[in-house]
Amino acid sequence: MLQSRESLNVEETTLVNIQPVGRYGLTPIWEDGHKTGIYTYEKLRALCECDECRKSKR
Ligand SMILES: [Zn+2]
């Protein structure tokens, strides 16, 4: 789901926690304290490339 970019440092790419947001998504909390951004389950499903999710998209 997350692509590594060379411009991000270790703190920015270390996931320390995941908070549920209501019933519709998750907010990842990074080691640098950055916790903006909500990943809705819908969006995570859309990004997921496992067989199950790919099948349900078509
Ligand atoms: Zn999946």
N, CA, C, O and the ligand as a Tripos MOL2 file, in Angstrom:
@<TRIPOS>MOLECULE
protein
  233   231    59     0     0
PROTEIN
NO_CHARGES

@<TRIPOS>ATOM
      1 N           0.8280   -1.1970    0.0000 N.3       1 MET1
      2 CA          0.0000    0.0000    0.0000 C.3       1 MET1
      3 C           0.8580    1.2400    0.0000 C.2       1 MET1
      4 O           0.6570    2.1250   -0.8310 O.2       1 MET1
      5 N           1.8230    1.3300    0.9240 N.am      2 LEU2
      6 CA          2.6780    2.5160    0.9540 C.3       2 LEU2
      7 C           3.9300    2.2480    0.1340 C.2       2 LEU2
      8 O           4.5850    1.2160    0.2750 O.2       2 LEU2
      9 N           4.2320    3.1890   -0.7070 N.am      3 GLN3
     10 CA          5.4390    3.0250   -1.4880 C.3       3 GLN3
     11 C           6.5810    3.7530   -0.7990 C.2       3 GLN3
     12 O           6.4050    4.8640   -0.2980 O.2       3 GLN3
     13 N           7.7400    3.1330   -0.7750 N.am      4 SER4
     14 CA          8.8650    3.7970   -0.1270 C.3       4 SER4
     15 C           9.4510    4.8400   -1.0680 C.2       4 SER4
     16 O           9.6410    4.6030   -2.2610 O.2       4 SER4
     17 N           9.7240    5.9800   -0.4980 N.am      5 ARG5
     18 CA         10.3340    7.0630   -1.2650 C.3       5 ARG5
     19 C          11.6490    7.4130   -0.6040 C.2       5 ARG5
     20 O          11.7440    7.4310    0.6230 O.2       5 ARG5
     21 N          12.6350    7.6840   -1.3810 N.am      6 GLU6
     22 CA         13.9550    7.9450   -0.8150 C.3       6 GLU6
     23 C          13.9960    9.2380   -0.0120 C.2       6 GLU6
     24 O          14.8960    9.4330    0.8050 O.2       6 GLU6
     25 N          13.0310   10.1180   -0.2370 N.am      7 SER7
     26 CA         13.0600   11.4030    0.4600 C.3       7 SER7
     27 C          12.5150   11.3150    1.8890 C.2       7 SER7
     28 O          12.6410   12.2690    2.6570 O.2       7 SER7
     29 N          11.9250   10.2030    2.2420 N.am      8 LEU8
     30 CA         11.4050   10.0630    3.6000 C.3       8 LEU8
     31 C          12.4560    9.4270    4.5020 C.2       8 LEU8
     32 O          13.1350    8.4790    4.1080 O.2       8 LEU8
     33 N          12.5820    9.9590    5.7200 N.am      9 ASN9
     34 CA         13.5570    9.3590    6.6370 C.3       9 ASN9
     35 C          12.9110    8.2530    7.4720 C.2       9 ASN9
     36 O          11.7180    7.9750    7.3420 O.2       9 ASN9
     37 N          13.7000    7.6410    8.3130 N.am     10 VAL10
     38 CA         13.2260    6.4700    9.0580 C.3      10 VAL10
     39 C          12.0330    6.7990    9.9500 C.2      10 VAL10
     40 O          11.0660    6.0380   10.0090 O.2      10 VAL10
     41 N          12.1030    7.9390   10.6460 N.am     11 GLU11
     42 CA         11.0090    8.3070   11.5490 C.3      11 GLU11
     43 C           9.6960    8.4790   10.7840 C.2      11 GLU11
     44 O           8.6210    8.1540   11.2890 O.2      11 GLU11
     45 N           9.8020    8.9860    9.5840 N.am     12 GLU12
     46 CA          8.6030    9.2500    8.8010 C.3      12 GLU12
     47 C           8.0030    7.9810    8.2090 C.2      12 GLU12
     48 O           6.8560    7.9770    7.7620 O.2      12 GLU12
     49 N           8.7620    6.9340    8.2090 N.am     13 THR13
     50 CA          8.2590    5.7160    7.5840 C.3      13 THR13
     51 C           8.0660    4.5910    8.5880 C.2      13 THR13
     52 O           7.7320    3.4660    8.2160 O.2      13 THR13
     53 N           8.2800    4.9050    9.8810 N.am     14 THR14
     54 CA          8.0740    3.8810   10.9000 C.3      14 THR14
     55 C           6.6830    4.0460   11.4800 C.2      14 THR14
     56 O           6.3590    5.0820   12.0600 O.2      14 THR14
     57 N           5.8850    3.0440   11.3220 N.am     15 LEU15
     58 CA          4.5110    3.0810   11.7950 C.3      15 LEU15
     59 C           4.4880    2.6890   13.2710 C.2      15 LEU15
     60 O           4.9210    1.5920   13.6250 O.2      15 LEU15
     61 N           3.9920    3.5610   14.1260 N.am     16 VAL16
     62 CA          3.9730    3.2330   15.5530 C.3      16 VAL16
     63 C           2.5920    2.8210   16.0380 C.2      16 VAL16
     64 O           2.4690    2.1150   17.0390 O.2      16 VAL16
     65 N           1.5650    3.2530   15.3420 N.am     17 ASN17
     66 CA          0.2180    2.9270   15.7970 C.3      17 ASN17
     67 C          -0.7790    3.1450   14.6640 C.2      17 ASN17
     68 O          -0.4900    3.8210   13.6770 O.2      17 ASN17
     69 N          -1.9380    2.5650   14.8330 N.am     18 ILE18
     70 CA         -3.0180    2.8040   13.8800 C.3      18 ILE18
     71 C          -4.2800    3.0600   14.6750 C.2      18 ILE18
     72 O          -4.6960    2.2280   15.4810 O.2      18 ILE18
     73 N          -4.8830    4.1990   14.4520 N.am     19 GLN19
     74 CA         -6.1080    4.5490   15.1710 C.3      19 GLN19
     75 C          -7.3140    4.3790   14.2710 C.2      19 GLN19
     76 O          -7.3130    4.8400   13.1290 O.2      19 GLN19
     77 N          -8.3410    3.7200   14.7780 N.am     20 PRO20
     78 CA         -9.5740    3.6700   14.0060 C.3      20 PRO20
     79 C         -10.2390    5.0420   13.9590 C.2      20 PRO20
     80 O         -10.2190    5.7830   14.9420 O.2      20 PRO20
     81 N         -10.8150    5.3690   12.8370 N.am     21 VAL21
     82 CA        -11.5410    6.6370   12.6950 C.3      21 VAL21
     83 C         -12.9970    6.2960   12.4530 C.2      21 VAL21
     84 O         -13.3830    5.8930   11.3550 O.2      21 VAL21
     85 N         -13.7910    6.4610   13.4820 N.am     22 GLY22
     86 CA        -15.1930    6.0870   13.3570 C.3      22 GLY22
     87 C         -15.2920    4.6470   12.9060 C.2      22 GLY22
     88 O         -14.5710    3.7770   13.3940 O.2      22 GLY22
     89 N         -16.1770    4.4090   11.9830 N.am     23 ARG23
     90 CA        -16.3170    3.0440   11.4750 C.3      23 ARG23
     91 C         -15.8710    2.9560   10.0360 C.2      23 ARG23
     92 O         -16.0720    1.9360    9.3760 O.2      23 ARG23
     93 N         -15.2670    4.0160    9.5510 N.am     24 TYR24
     94 CA        -15.0040    4.0240    8.1130 C.3      24 TYR24
     95 C         -13.5460    4.0450    7.7250 C.2      24 TYR24
     96 O         -13.2270    3.9750    6.5380 O.2      24 TYR24
     97 N         -12.6430    4.1390    8.7000 N.am     25 GLY25
     98 CA        -11.2560    4.2040    8.2630 C.3      25 GLY25
     99 C         -10.2390    4.0950    9.3730 C.2      25 GLY25
    100 O         -10.5730    3.8010   10.5210 O.2      25 GLY25
    101 N          -8.9880    4.3370    9.0140 N.am     26 LEU26
    102 CA         -7.8630    4.2410    9.9300 C.3      26 LEU26
    103 C          -6.9320    5.4280    9.7310 C.2      26 LEU26
    104 O          -6.7480    5.9120    8.6150 O.2      26 LEU26
    105 N          -6.3470    5.8880   10.8350 N.am     27 THR27
    106 CA         -5.3000    6.8940   10.7400 C.3      27 THR27
    107 C          -3.9900    6.2710   11.2130 C.2      27 THR27
    108 O          -3.8830    5.8620   12.3690 O.2      27 THR27
    109 N          -3.0100    6.1970   10.3460 N.am     28 PRO28
    110 CA         -1.7110    5.6900   10.7780 C.3      28 PRO28
    111 C          -0.9560    6.7670   11.5530 C.2      28 PRO28
    112 O          -0.9970    7.9430   11.1910 O.2      28 PRO28
    113 N          -0.2780    6.3690   12.6040 N.am     29 ILE29
    114 CA          0.5260    7.3110   13.3750 C.3      29 ILE29
    115 C           1.9880    6.9320   13.2020 C.2      29 ILE29
    116 O           2.4150    5.8250   13.5300 O.2      29 ILE29
    117 N           2.7360    7.8900   12.6740 N.am     30 TRP30
    118 CA          4.1380    7.6330   12.3470 C.3      30 TRP30
    119 C           5.0300    8.0590   13.5000 C.2      30 TRP30
    120 O           4.6380    8.8530   14.3550 O.2      30 TRP30
    121 N           6.2170    7.5240   13.5010 N.am     31 GLU31
    122 CA          7.1490    7.7880   14.5840 C.3      31 GLU31
    123 C           7.4880    9.2760   14.7240 C.2      31 GLU31
    124 O           7.8200    9.7200   15.8230 O.2      31 GLU31
    125 N           7.4150   10.0360   13.6710 N.am     32 ASP32
    126 CA          7.7250   11.4670   13.7670 C.3      32 ASP32
    127 C           6.5380   12.2710   14.2940 C.2      32 ASP32
    128 O           6.6050   13.4990   14.3450 O.2      32 ASP32
    129 N           5.4550   11.6030   14.6840 N.am     33 GLY33
    130 CA          4.2980   12.3010   15.2320 C.3      33 GLY33
    131 C           3.2570   12.6720   14.1980 C.2      33 GLY33
    132 O           2.1690   13.1360   14.5370 O.2      33 GLY33
    133 N           3.5850   12.4720   12.9720 N.am     34 HIS34
    134 CA          2.6720   12.7840   11.8810 C.3      34 HIS34
    135 C           1.4880   11.8190   11.9010 C.2      34 HIS34
    136 O           1.6620   10.6040   11.8080 O.2      34 HIS34
    137 N           0.2970   12.3700   12.0230 N.am     35 LYS35
    138 CA         -0.8720   11.4880   12.0350 C.3      35 LYS35
    139 C          -2.0530   12.1030   11.3140 C.2      35 LYS35
    140 O          -3.2120   11.8800   11.6640 O.2      35 LYS35
    141 N          -1.7320   12.8710   10.3120 N.am     36 THR36
    142 CA         -2.8220   13.3750    9.4890 C.3      36 THR36
    143 C          -3.1300   12.3270    8.4320 C.2      36 THR36
    144 O          -2.3440   11.4150    8.1760 O.2      36 THR36
    145 N          -4.2680   12.4830    7.8450 N.am     37 GLY37
    146 CA         -4.5900   11.5580    6.7750 C.3      37 GLY37
    147 C          -5.4030   10.3980    7.2760 C.2      37 GLY37
    148 O          -5.0080    9.6980    8.2090 O.2      37 GLY37
    149 N          -6.5130   10.2030    6.6660 N.am     38 ILE38
    150 CA         -7.3850    9.0890    6.9980 C.3      38 ILE38
    151 C          -7.4260    8.1560    5.8030 C.2      38 ILE38
    152 O          -7.6720    8.5650    4.6680 O.2      38 ILE38
    153 N          -7.1810    6.9060    6.0920 N.am     39 TYR39
    154 CA         -7.3050    5.9080    5.0450 C.3      39 TYR39
    155 C          -8.6220    5.1860    5.2730 C.2      39 TYR39
    156 O          -8.7550    4.3850    6.1980 O.2      39 TYR39
    157 N          -9.5790    5.4750    4.4300 N.am     40 THR40
    158 CA        -10.8560    4.7880    4.5850 C.3      40 THR40
    159 C         -10.7020    3.3320    4.1620 C.2      40 THR40
    160 O          -9.8410    2.9970    3.3490 O.2      40 THR40
    161 N         -11.5450    2.4760    4.7210 N.am     41 TYR41
    162 CA        -11.4660    1.0690    4.3540 C.3      41 TYR41
    163 C         -11.7070    0.9050    2.8580 C.2      41 TYR41
    164 O         -11.1200    0.0480    2.1990 O.2      41 TYR41
    165 N         -12.5820    1.7480    2.3520 N.am     42 GLU42
    166 CA        -12.8650    1.7250    0.9260 C.3      42 GLU42
    167 C         -11.6030    1.9670    0.1030 C.2      42 GLU42
    168 O         -11.3320    1.2810   -0.8830 O.2      42 GLU42
    169 N         -10.8370    2.9740    0.5480 N.am     43 LYS43
    170 CA         -9.6140    3.3240   -0.1550 C.3      43 LYS43
    171 C          -8.5540    2.2300   -0.0030 C.2      43 LYS43
    172 O          -7.8470    1.8950   -0.9540 O.2      43 LYS43
    173 N          -8.4600    1.6860    1.1990 N.am     44 LEU44
    174 CA         -7.4930    0.6160    1.4150 C.3      44 LEU44
    175 C          -7.8130   -0.5970    0.5510 C.2      44 LEU44
    176 O          -6.9230   -1.2540    0.0110 O.2      44 LEU44
    177 N          -9.0840   -0.8690    0.4390 N.am     45 ARG45
    178 CA         -9.5060   -1.9660   -0.4190 C.3      45 ARG45
    179 C          -9.1390   -1.6900   -1.8690 C.2      45 ARG45
    180 O          -8.6960   -2.5770   -2.5990 O.2      45 ARG45
    181 N          -9.3330   -0.4470   -2.2650 N.am     46 ALA46
    182 CA         -9.0420   -0.0790   -3.6400 C.3      46 ALA46
    183 C          -7.5470   -0.1810   -3.9400 C.2      46 ALA46
    184 O          -7.1500   -0.4980   -5.0620 O.2      46 ALA46
    185 N          -6.7150    0.0920   -2.9190 N.am     47 LEU47
    186 CA         -5.2730    0.0450   -3.1090 C.3      47 LEU47
    187 C          -4.7220   -1.3650   -2.9940 C.2      47 LEU47
    188 O          -3.6530   -1.6780   -3.5170 O.2      47 LEU47
    189 N          -5.4690   -2.2040   -2.3020 N.am     48 CYS48
    190 CA         -4.9760   -3.5480   -2.0350 C.3      48 CYS48
    191 C          -4.9400   -4.3670   -3.3160 C.2      48 CYS48
    192 O          -5.8550   -4.3130   -4.1380 O.2      48 CYS48
    193 N          -3.8620   -5.1260   -3.4640 N.am     49 GLU49
    194 CA         -3.7260   -5.9020   -4.6880 C.3      49 GLU49
    195 C          -3.7690   -7.4050   -4.4400 C.2      49 GLU49
    196 O          -3.3120   -8.1890   -5.2720 O.2      49 GLU49
    197 N          -4.3070   -7.7980   -3.3180 N.am     50 CYS50
    198 CA         -4.4190   -9.2410   -3.0890 C.3      50 CYS50
    199 C          -5.5170   -9.8070   -3.9900 C.2      50 CYS50
    200 O          -6.3630   -9.0750   -4.5030 O.2      50 CYS50
    201 N          -5.4800  -11.1020   -4.1640 N.am     51 ASP51
    202 CA         -6.4210  -11.7370   -5.0850 C.3      51 ASP51
    203 C          -7.8680  -11.4350   -4.7430 C.2      51 ASP51
    204 O          -8.6870  -11.1480   -5.6150 O.2      51 ASP51
    205 N          -8.1620  -11.5060   -3.4490 N.am     52 GLU52
    206 CA         -9.5310  -11.2890   -3.0100 C.3      52 GLU52
    207 C         -10.0440   -9.9140   -3.4140 C.2      52 GLU52
    208 O         -11.1500   -9.7890   -3.9390 O.2      52 GLU52
    209 N          -9.2420   -8.8840   -3.1700 N.am     53 CYS53
    210 CA         -9.6770   -7.5250   -3.4780 C.3      53 CYS53
    211 C          -9.7340   -7.2850   -4.9820 C.2      53 CYS53
    212 O         -10.6210   -6.5930   -5.4830 O.2      53 CYS53
    213 N          -8.7860   -7.8600   -5.6810 N.am     54 ARG54
    214 CA         -8.8060   -7.6750   -7.1340 C.3      54 ARG54
    215 C         -10.0610   -8.2680   -7.7330 C.2      54 ARG54
    216 O         -10.6650   -7.7000   -8.6430 O.2      54 ARG54
    217 N         -10.4410   -9.4130   -7.2110 N.am     55 LYS55
    218 CA        -11.6500  -10.0610   -7.7210 C.3      55 LYS55
    219 C         -12.8860   -9.2050   -7.4650 C.2      55 LYS55
    220 O         -13.7490   -9.0680   -8.3320 O.2      55 LYS55
    221 N         -12.9620   -8.6320   -6.2670 N.am     56 SER56
    222 CA        -14.1570   -7.8610   -5.9210 C.3      56 SER56
    223 C         -14.2490   -6.5490   -6.6740 C.2      56 SER56
    224 O         -15.3040   -5.9140   -6.6800 O.2      56 SER56
    225 N         -13.1500   -6.1250   -7.3170 N.am     57 LYS57
    226 CA        -13.1850   -4.8740   -8.0660 C.3      57 LYS57
    227 C         -13.7670   -5.0660   -9.4490 C.2      57 LYS57
    228 O         -14.1550   -4.0980  -10.1030 O.2      57 LYS57
    229 N         -13.8300   -6.2970   -9.8960 N.am     58 ARG58
    230 CA        -14.3160   -6.5130  -11.2400 C.3      58 ARG58
    231 C         -15.6320   -7.2560  -11.2520 C.2      58 ARG58
    232 O         -16.1830   -7.5210  -12.3210 O.2      58 ARG58
    233 ZN         -6.9260   -7.2890   -0.1190 Zn       59 ZN59
@<TRIPOS>BOND
     1     1     2 1
     2     2     3 1
     3     3     4 2
     4     3     5 am
     5     5     6 1
     6     6     7 1
     7     7     8 2
     8     7     9 am
     9     9    10 1
    10    10    11 1
    11    11    12 2
    12    11    13 am
    13    13    14 1
    14    14    15 1
    15    15    16 2
    16    15    17 am
    17    17    18 1
    18    18    19 1
    19    19    20 2
    20    19    21 am
    21    21    22 1
    22    22    23 1
    23    23    24 2
    24    23    25 am
    25    25    26 1
    26    26    27 1
    27    27    28 2
    28    27    29 am
    29    29    30 1
    30    30    31 1
    31    31    32 2
    32    31    33 am
    33    33    34 1
    34    34    35 1
    35    35    36 2
    36    35    37 am
    37    37    38 1
    38    38    39 1
    39    39    40 2
    40    39    41 am
    41    41    42 1
    42    42    43 1
    43    43    44 2
    44    43    45 am
    45    45    46 1
    46    46    47 1
    47    47    48 2
    48    47    49 am
    49    49    50 1
    50    50    51 1
    51    51    52 2
    52    51    53 am
    53    53    54 1
    54    54    55 1
    55    55    56 2
    56    55    57 am
    57    57    58 1
    58    58    59 1
    59    59    60 2
    60    59    61 am
    61    61    62 1
    62    62    63 1
    63    63    64 2
    64    63    65 am
    65    65    66 1
    66    66    67 1
    67    67    68 2
    68    67    69 am
    69    69    70 1
    70    70    71 1
    71    71    72 2
    72    71    73 am
    73    73    74 1
    74    74    75 1
    75    75    76 2
    76    75    77 am
    77    77    78 1
    78    78    79 1
    79    79    80 2
    80    79    81 am
    81    81    82 1
    82    82    83 1
    83    83    84 2
    84    83    85 am
    85    85    86 1
    86    86    87 1
    87    87    88 2
    88    87    89 am
    89    89    90 1
    90    90    91 1
    91    91    92 2
    92    91    93 am
    93    93    94 1
    94    94    95 1
    95    95    96 2
    96    95    97 am
    97    97    98 1
    98    98    99 1
    99    99   100 2
   100    99   101 am
   101   101   102 1
   102   102   103 1
   103   103   104 2
   104   103   105 am
   105   105   106 1
   106   106   107 1
   107   107   108 2
   108   107   109 am
   109   109   110 1
   110   110   111 1
   111   111   112 2
   112   111   113 am
   113   113   114 1
   114   114   115 1
   115   115   116 2
   116   115   117 am
   117   117   118 1
   118   118   119 1
   119   119   120 2
   120   119   121 am
   121   121   122 1
   122   122   123 1
   123   123   124 2
   124   123   125 am
   125   125   126 1
   126   126   127 1
   127   127   128 2
   128   127   129 am
   129   129   130 1
   130   130   131 1
   131   131   132 2
   132   131   133 am
   133   133   134 1
   134   134   135 1
   135   135   136 2
   136   135   137 am
   137   137   138 1
   138   138   139 1
   139   139   140 2
   140   139   141 am
   141   141   142 1
   142   142   143 1
   143   143   144 2
   144   143   145 am
   145   145   146 1
   146   146   147 1
   147   147   148 2
   148   147   149 am
   149   149   150 1
   150   150   151 1
   151   151   152 2
   152   151   153 am
   153   153   154 1
   154   154   155 1
   155   155   156 2
   156   155   157 am
   157   157   158 1
   158   158   159 1
   159   159   160 2
   160   159   161 am
   161   161   162 1
   162   162   163 1
   163   163   164 2
   164   163   165 am
   165   165   166 1
   166   166   167 1
   167   167   168 2
   168   167   169 am
   169   169   170 1
   170   170   171 1
   171   171   172 2
   172   171   173 am
   173   173   174 1
   174   174   175 1
   175   175   176 2
   176   175   177 am
   177   177   178 1
   178   178   179 1
   179   179   180 2
   180   179   181 am
   181   181   182 1
   182   182   183 1
   183   183   184 2
   184   183   185 am
   185   185   186 1
   186   186   187 1
   187   187   188 2
   188   187   189 am
   189   189   190 1
   190   190   191 1
   191   191   192 2
   192   191   193 am
   193   193   194 1
   194   194   195 1
   195   195   196 2
   196   195   197 am
   197   197   198 1
   198   198   199 1
   199   199   200 2
   200   199   201 am
   201   201   202 1
   202   202   203 1
   203   203   204 2
   204   203   205 am
   205   205   206 1
   206   206   207 1
   207   207   208 2
   208   207   209 am
   209   209   210 1
   210   210   211 1
   211   211   212 2
   212   211   213 am
   213   213   214 1
   214   214   215 1
   215   215   216 2
   216   215   217 am
   217   217   218 1
   218   218   219 1
   219   219   220 2
   220   219   221 am
   221   221   222 1
   222   222   223 1
   223   223   224 2
   224   223   225 am
   225   225   226 1
   226   226   227 1
   227   227   228 2
   228   227   229 am
   229   229   230 1
   230   230   231 1
   231   231   232 2
@<TRIPOS>SUBSTRUCTURE
     1 MET1         2 RESIDUE 1 A MET
     2 LEU2         6 RESIDUE 1 A LEU
     3 GLN3        10 RESIDUE 1 A GLN
     4 SER4        14 RESIDUE 1 A SER
     5 ARG5        18 RESIDUE 1 A ARG
     6 GLU6        22 RESIDUE 1 A GLU
     7 SER7        26 RESIDUE 1 A SER
     8 LEU8        30 RESIDUE 1 A LEU
     9 ASN9        34 RESIDUE 1 A ASN
    10 VAL10       38 RESIDUE 1 A VAL
    11 GLU11       42 RESIDUE 1 A GLU
    12 GLU12       46 RESIDUE 1 A GLU
    13 THR13       50 RESIDUE 1 A THR
    14 THR14       54 RESIDUE 1 A THR
    15 LEU15       58 RESIDUE 1 A LEU
    16 VAL16       62 RESIDUE 1 A VAL
    17 ASN17       66 RESIDUE 1 A ASN
    18 ILE18       70 RESIDUE 1 A ILE
    19 GLN19       74 RESIDUE 1 A GLN
    20 PRO20       78 RESIDUE 1 A PRO
    21 VAL21       82 RESIDUE 1 A VAL
    22 GLY22       86 RESIDUE 1 A GLY
    23 ARG23       90 RESIDUE 1 A ARG
    24 TYR24       94 RESIDUE 1 A TYR
    25 GLY25       98 RESIDUE 1 A GLY
    26 LEU26      102 RESIDUE 1 A LEU
    27 THR27      106 RESIDUE 1 A THR
    28 PRO28      110 RESIDUE 1 A PRO
    29 ILE29      114 RESIDUE 1 A ILE
    30 TRP30      118 RESIDUE 1 A TRP
    31 GLU31      122 RESIDUE 1 A GLU
    32 ASP32      126 RESIDUE 1 A ASP
    33 GLY33      130 RESIDUE 1 A GLY
    34 HIS34      134 RESIDUE 1 A HIS
    35 LYS35      138 RESIDUE 1 A LYS
    36 THR36      142 RESIDUE 1 A THR
    37 GLY37      146 RESIDUE 1 A GLY
    38 ILE38      150 RESIDUE 1 A ILE
    39 TYR39      154 RESIDUE 1 A TYR
    40 THR40      158 RESIDUE 1 A THR
    41 TYR41      162 RESIDUE 1 A TYR
    42 GLU42      166 RESIDUE 1 A GLU
    43 LYS43      170 RESIDUE 1 A LYS
    44 LEU44      174 RESIDUE 1 A LEU
    45 ARG45      178 RESIDUE 1 A ARG
    46 ALA46      182 RESIDUE 1 A ALA
    47 LEU47      186 RESIDUE 1 A LEU
    48 CYS48      190 RESIDUE 1 A CYS
    49 GLU49      194 RESIDUE 1 A GLU
    50 CYS50      198 RESIDUE 1 A CYS
    51 ASP51      202 RESIDUE 1 A ASP
    52 GLU52      206 RESIDUE 1 A GLU
    53 CYS53      210 RESIDUE 1 A CYS
    54 ARG54      214 RESIDUE 1 A ARG
    55 LYS55      218 RESIDUE 1 A LYS
    56 SER56      222 RESIDUE 1 A SER
    57 LYS57      226 RESIDUE 1 A LYS
    58 ARG58      230 RESIDUE 1 A ARG
    59 ZN59       233 GROUP 0 **** ****
